[in-house]
Amino acid sequence: MAFGQALAGTTATFLPELPPDRHGEVLAHWRADRNGHYRSYTSGAVGYRAQRMARANDLHRAFGGPILDAAEFEEWDAVFESGFRAAWVAHDDAAGVVRELLAAGIPVGALSNASVARQRLKLDRVGLGDSVPMLVGVDTFGFGKPDPRVFVEACARLGTTPERTAYVGDELDIDAVAAADAGLVGVWLDRQVPGPSPSGSVDPATVARAVASGVVVVHGLDELRRVLGL
């Protein structure tokens, strides 16, 4: 996982006294973002670097690290970014499924809470840049998911309509549920891999409610054949 590799570097550099058996807690804490800094960013309330610095300092408060000023955060962020970008690798099922969808005449595109430029860089890095166009990023409107407008705009740019479009994401609430609320087929990609998931620990009752509302759960991209009737 990219965040795991990024935080392994910052933990080794800035939290060197933290026992290795607690490193998993660092990733879980980052994922949880209990103070909602990333959501503030995707709503347009704060800037990208401001939210990341706030999250870094939340992490240090929780695990006994130094509180970072602006210059120290630049050093922290350089370590984080180096590890993060080095871990950008597509899942094994991604390229094949994209090829199959395109061959079947199904258009594919990306909607992300990252900026358009950053997500294009990531798609290029993992070998999907030529087949998966970047449709909408958080900087398209100044806000991102779960706002329904970003889903509707992505559909328009893809040349389809919400009710004929499936959105696949690994966060139950801001991806699958938000897509369903916007009129799309919301698909939660729950890979069930060991360690903290992007959605954190999702209560089974929450999943059941989402499924009852129309969300589809898959455990790998190959299952999209069933969802899309291929």
Buried (B, 14 or more C-beta within 10 A) or exposed (E): BBBBBBBBBBBBBBBEEBEEEEBBBBBBBBBEBEEBBBBBBBBBEBEBEBBBBBBBBBBBEBBEBEEBEEEBBEEBBEBBBBBBBEBBEBEEBBBEBBEBBEEEEBEBBBBBBBBBEBBBBBBEBBBBBEBBBBBBBBBBEEBBBBBBEBBBBBBEBBEBEBEEBBBBBEBBBBBBBBBBBBBBBBBBBBEEEEEBBBBBEBEEEBBEEBEEEBBBBBEBBEBBBEBBEE
